[in-house]
Amino acid sequence: MNIFTDNNGFSYFNNLKDCKPEFVPIKVWSLLQFFTLAGRRTSLLKENLSPLDCQYVVLTKTDPPKYYLRSSRKYDVDSLFFFRNTLDFSGNSESIDTFRRYIFDDRVWLLMTEEQVADTKKMLERICKGGVNGEASLSYKMYLEILERELKLADYKDYGKNHTGFRTCVKIQEDAIRELWKQCLIKK
């Protein structure tokens, strides 16, 4: 691992290959990549998610570009994903705004150890067995898509009960989630 330190004491890599073999860099495209299911749970619920204990790198727009190493702040789902007021979070945070912008600008990579990658694969196998009847395979990208839809649906069920067309919207989302699970089935 070739890690450097700038004049301000921040650690960085010159390229993603410098973080290997200690870490496996994984491109971040969803805020939910910073969460994992707690324990051996298989239900895709907000209560079952816990912050991932990991590091990540952020690409700077300097010349030459640098990948700055950061540790996860372990935000909860309401703060990072829903960006919602809670007792612990005011709903307004410069650091979360910046972090979300970096992710949406494709400038963040998770740095996972081999052990974390293996744990994630086992988690995907458990979720797949619990969510699909039959032989299936769940990719990490599909898991994140299903998880995002499940969280948004559960949130809508909590906050949209009195909206016109509530049951129709719930049915449409449930059907869409069911179709995603069907795509995981292995064709024989």
C-alpha positions as CSV (number, residue, x, y, z in Angstrom):
1,M,0.0,0.0,0.0
2,N,1.5,3.3,-1.1
3,I,0.0,6.0,1.1
4,F,1.2,9.6,1.2
5,T,0.5,12.6,3.4
6,D,0.0,16.2,2.3
7,N,1.1,19.4,4.0
8,N,-2.0,19.5,6.1
9,G,-1.6,15.9,7.4
10,F,-4.3,14.3,5.3
11,S,-3.5,10.8,3.8
12,Y,-4.0,10.2,0.1
13,F,-3.3,7.7,-2.7
14,N,-2.1,8.7,-6.1
15,N,-4.3,6.1,-7.7
16,L,-6.7,3.3,-6.6
17,K,-4.0,0.6,-7.2
18,D,-2.0,2.1,-4.4
19,C,-4.6,0.9,-1.8
20,K,-4.3,-2.8,-2.8
21,P,-3.8,-5.5,-1.5
22,E,-5.0,-4.3,1.9
23,F,-8.3,-2.9,0.5
24,V,-10.7,-3.7,-2.3
25,P,-11.9,-0.4,-3.9
26,I,-15.6,-0.4,-4.8
27,K,-17.2,2.5,-6.7
28,V,-20.0,4.1,-4.7
29,W,-23.2,4.8,-6.6
30,S,-25.7,4.6,-3.8
31,L,-25.8,6.1,-0.3
32,L,-27.0,2.7,0.9
33,Q,-23.5,1.2,0.3
34,F,-22.5,2.6,3.6
35,F,-24.9,0.3,5.4
36,T,-25.1,-3.4,6.0
37,L,-27.7,-5.7,7.6
38,A,-27.0,-6.2,11.3
39,G,-26.2,-9.7,12.4
40,R,-27.8,-12.5,10.4
41,R,-31.0,-10.6,9.6
42,T,-32.5,-11.0,6.1
43,S,-35.4,-8.5,6.3
44,L,-34.7,-5.4,4.3
45,L,-36.0,-2.9,6.9
46,K,-34.5,0.4,8.1
47,E,-34.3,-1.0,11.7
48,N,-32.1,-3.9,10.5
49,L,-29.5,-1.6,8.9
50,S,-26.3,-0.6,10.6
51,P,-23.6,1.7,9.4
52,L,-20.7,-0.1,7.7
53,D,-17.4,0.2,9.6
54,C,-15.2,1.2,6.7
55,Q,-12.9,3.7,5.1
56,Y,-13.4,5.4,1.8
57,V,-11.5,7.6,-0.6
58,V,-12.6,10.8,-2.3
59,L,-11.2,11.9,-5.6
60,T,-10.1,15.5,-5.8
61,K,-10.2,17.7,-8.9
62,T,-6.6,18.7,-8.5
63,D,-3.9,18.2,-11.1
64,P,-2.7,15.5,-10.6
65,P,-5.8,14.0,-9.0
66,K,-5.5,12.5,-5.5
67,Y,-7.6,10.0,-3.7
68,Y,-8.0,11.3,-0.1
69,L,-8.6,8.6,2.6
70,R,-11.5,9.2,5.0
71,S,-13.1,7.1,7.7
72,S,-16.9,6.6,7.7
73,R,-18.7,8.8,10.2
74,K,-21.4,6.1,10.6
75,Y,-24.5,8.3,9.9
76,D,-27.8,6.6,10.4
77,V,-30.3,5.9,7.6
78,D,-32.6,8.8,8.4
79,S,-29.7,11.3,8.3
80,L,-27.8,10.1,5.3
81,F,-30.4,8.4,3.0
82,F,-33.7,10.2,3.9
83,F,-32.0,13.5,5.1
84,R,-34.8,13.8,7.6
85,N,-35.1,15.7,10.9
86,T,-34.6,13.5,14.0
87,L,-33.8,14.0,17.6
88,D,-30.1,13.7,16.8
89,F,-30.1,15.4,13.4
90,S,-31.5,18.8,12.4
91,G,-32.0,18.0,8.8
92,N,-29.3,20.5,7.8
93,S,-25.7,19.4,7.7
94,E,-22.9,20.8,5.5
95,S,-20.8,17.6,5.9
96,I,-23.7,15.4,4.8
97,D,-24.5,17.7,1.9
98,T,-20.9,17.6,0.7
99,F,-20.7,13.8,1.2
100,R,-23.9,13.3,-0.8
101,R,-22.7,15.6,-3.6
102,Y,-19.4,13.7,-3.8
103,I,-21.3,10.4,-4.2
104,F,-23.6,11.8,-6.9
105,D,-20.6,13.2,-8.7
106,D,-19.0,9.7,-8.8
107,R,-16.0,10.7,-6.7
108,V,-16.2,8.2,-3.9
109,W,-14.9,4.6,-3.5
110,L,-15.4,2.3,-0.6
111,L,-12.3,0.6,0.7
112,M,-13.4,-2.8,2.0
113,T,-11.1,-5.5,3.4
114,E,-11.3,-9.1,1.9
115,E,-13.2,-10.1,5.1
116,Q,-15.8,-7.4,4.5
117,V,-16.2,-8.5,0.9
118,A,-16.7,-12.1,2.0
119,D,-19.2,-11.1,4.7
120,T,-21.2,-9.1,2.1
121,K,-21.3,-12.1,-0.3
122,K,-22.6,-14.3,2.6
123,M,-25.2,-11.6,3.4
124,L,-26.4,-11.5,-0.2
125,E,-26.7,-15.4,-0.2
126,R,-28.8,-15.2,3.0
127,I,-31.0,-12.4,1.7
128,C,-31.5,-14.3,-1.6
129,K,-32.6,-17.5,0.2
130,G,-35.1,-15.5,2.3
131,G,-36.5,-13.4,-0.6
132,V,-36.8,-15.9,-3.5
133,N,-38.4,-19.4,-3.7
134,G,-36.1,-21.4,-6.0
135,E,-32.6,-21.2,-7.2
136,A,-31.4,-17.6,-7.4
137,S,-28.4,-15.3,-7.4
138,L,-28.5,-11.7,-6.0
139,S,-25.9,-9.3,-7.2
140,Y,-24.7,-6.4,-5.1
141,K,-26.2,-3.8,-7.4
142,M,-29.6,-5.6,-7.5
143,Y,-29.5,-5.9,-3.7
144,L,-29.0,-2.1,-3.4
145,E,-31.9,-1.4,-5.8
146,I,-34.3,-3.7,-3.9
147,L,-33.2,-2.3,-0.6
148,E,-33.7,1.3,-1.8
149,R,-37.2,0.5,-3.1
150,E,-38.1,-1.4,0.1
151,L,-37.0,1.5,2.3
152,K,-38.8,4.1,0.3
153,L,-42.0,1.9,0.3
154,A,-41.8,1.4,4.1
155,D,-41.3,5.2,4.4
156,Y,-44.2,6.0,2.2
157,K,-46.4,3.6,4.2
158,D,-45.6,5.5,7.3
159,Y,-45.9,9.0,6.0
160,G,-48.4,8.7,3.1
161,K,-51.3,6.9,4.7
162,N,-53.8,9.7,4.1
163,H,-52.8,10.5,0.6
164,T,-55.2,10.0,-2.3
165,G,-54.3,6.8,-4.2
166,F,-52.2,5.5,-1.3
167,R,-53.1,1.8,-1.8
168,T,-52.6,2.1,-5.6
169,C,-49.1,3.5,-5.1
170,V,-48.2,0.8,-2.6
171,K,-49.4,-1.9,-4.9
172,I,-47.4,-0.5,-7.8
173,Q,-44.2,-0.4,-5.7
174,E,-44.8,-3.9,-4.3
175,D,-45.2,-5.2,-7.8
176,A,-42.0,-3.5,-8.9
177,I,-40.1,-5.0,-6.0
178,R,-41.6,-8.5,-6.8
179,E,-40.4,-8.1,-10.4
180,L,-36.8,-7.3,-9.2
181,W,-36.8,-10.4,-7.1
182,K,-38.0,-12.4,-10.1
183,Q,-35.0,-11.1,-12.1
184,C,-32.8,-12.8,-9.5
185,L,-34.1,-16.3,-10.4
186,I,-31.6,-18.5,-12.3
187,K,-33.1,-19.6,-15.6
188,K,-32.8,-23.3,-16.3
